[in-house]
Amino acid sequence: MQSQPLYAAKSSIIEGVKKVEVRTRFAPSPTGYLHIGGLRTALYCYLWAKKQNGKYLLRIEDTDQGRYVEGSVESLIRTLAICDLRHDEGPVLADGKIEQIGDFGPYYQSQRLEIYQRYVRELIGQGKAYYCFCTKERLEELREEQAKNNQTPKYDSKCSRLTKEEVEEKLRAGEPYVIRMKLPQNRDVAFDDVVRGHVVINTDDMDEQVLIKADGFPTYHFAVVVDDHLMEISHVIRGEEWLVSTPKHLLLYEAFGWQPPVFAHLPTVLNANKKKLSKRDGSAAVEDFLTLGYLPQALINYITMLGWSAPDGKEIFSTEEIYHEFSLDRINNSGAVFDVEKLNWVNAQYIKTLDNDALAQLILPYLKKSDIAASLYENKMAYIAECVKDRIHFLSEAVSELIQIFADVKLGEHEEVAEALAFETNRNLYEHLIELINEKEEITPDNLNEIFKVIQKQKGIKGKNLYMGARVALTGEVHGPDIKIVMCILGKDMVLSRLQTALNQL
C-alpha cells in the first residue's frame, strides 16, 4: 500500500518555514580537510538559517572512529571562520582549545552513545529493530549468492526470525552482534524534497540498515535521525547521495512518533570530467584555495553559484546581496561542475576592487615566503599592487609576476622582440632616458611621466616607438603592465643598468 507524502507540496514547504524556528546543521565527519562540496553544504545551511532569522549549528559526526584524523575539527572550525560561516551552536575554538556552545549538546556524536542506546532499545521493544548475530563470512556469502542471481545485495532478515529465547541465549554467550532496523514489507515511502520534488521508494528495494555497529557506535542513519530530532533541526540540507536513504530515516521518525524535518538534497559537485568531486581530486580542499590566495568572499560568491542561480542571472554578489537573494527553491537538481577557471575569474573581479594598500597587505606574506630578496620589493608594495591588480587570479600569482619583472632580460629571442629592438629610434630613446633618469634622485610615476613627455616633445619619439621601445629594453617583452609602474618596481639603478645593456647591444 502506498503511503501519503510526509509533506505537502513543494511550495508549501518553503512557505511553512515561517511557522517554526528555522534550525539547520552542518554535520561533517572529522576525516581530513574541508571539501568544496562540504563548504557548499555549510554555506547553504548558514544562508537559509540566517535569512529566516534562525540558528545554524555545527555537529561533528565522528562515529567512524577508524577514519578520525587528528586536528581535523580544529582545521574545519578555522576554515569555516575564515569564510565567515560562524555557527551559533557546536564546537568552537577558544584560546586554541575546543569548547562547545549551545543548549543541545554534546555536539560530538561519539559523546552521545548513551542517548543512542536508549533510543535503540525503544525500537527493539517495539519490534522495529532487532539483534543480528550474522558473521562477516555469512554476509559475504549472501552477497555473492545474490550477485550470482542478479539480485539486489541486501540482508535477508535471518536474525529477525530468532525467538526471544534464542536472542537472550546468544547475548548471554557473548556472541558479537549489530542492531538492525526492521522494515515493513512492500510499502511505498513517499516524501517531497525541496530540490528533488516528489520521491517514492518501496521498502522492498531497501536494505535492513544496521543502526548500532558491533563496536557500540551508531551508524549515520540512526544517529542523524536521533540527533536532528533532539537538536530540533527544521531543515536538513545535505548532498544528494543521502536521498535514497531518506525513506529509512522517515521510517525511523515514524517509529518514534516524531515530526520529520524538511529535506533539501543538493546536486552533486562535479569535477571537470563530470565525475563527483572527491577528496582524491587535487583541487578539492578549501584550505588549499585559501592558501593560494583566493579571497574568502570570492570563494563564497562562487560556491553559492554551484547549484544555485540568482533570479536575474547575476554572478558577482556582495555578502549582503547573497543573503538577500538566496532561497532554497532556486537550487538546481542537476550536477554542478566545479570550474577552476570560472573561480579564477570571480576571484580576479574581487581583487580588482581592492585599493592598492589593501592588496599590498594581502600580497606581502606571499612575497616574504618567496625567494625574492626583500630589498627588491620593500617600500615598493603600492607599485607592485598597482602592477599586478589586473593580471592575477589569486594572490600568490603576484610572486610569479614579480619574478618575471626581476628576471634577467633576454633580448631578441622572439621575432616580435627582435623587431622592437630594431626600432631606429631606440639609440636616441635609451640615451635620453639614461640622461634624464640620472638627473632624478629616485623615479616615481609622476617624474617618469615628465621624462616621457620631454622625450615625446623634444625628440619626437612617440607611441609604439616610445613605450614598446622602452619596454623591450627593460623587460625583454613587448606587452605587459604599465611600463612606468614596472620601472618604479625595478628602481633607478636596475632601470639604468638595463637601459645601458640594451644600448650596448644596438
Order of alpha helices (4+ residues) and beta strands (2+ residues): alpha-beta-alpha-beta-alpha-beta-beta-alpha-beta-alpha-alpha-beta-beta-beta-beta-alpha-beta-alpha-beta-beta-alpha-alpha-alpha-beta-alpha-alpha-alpha-alpha-alpha-alpha-alpha-alpha-alpha-alpha-alpha
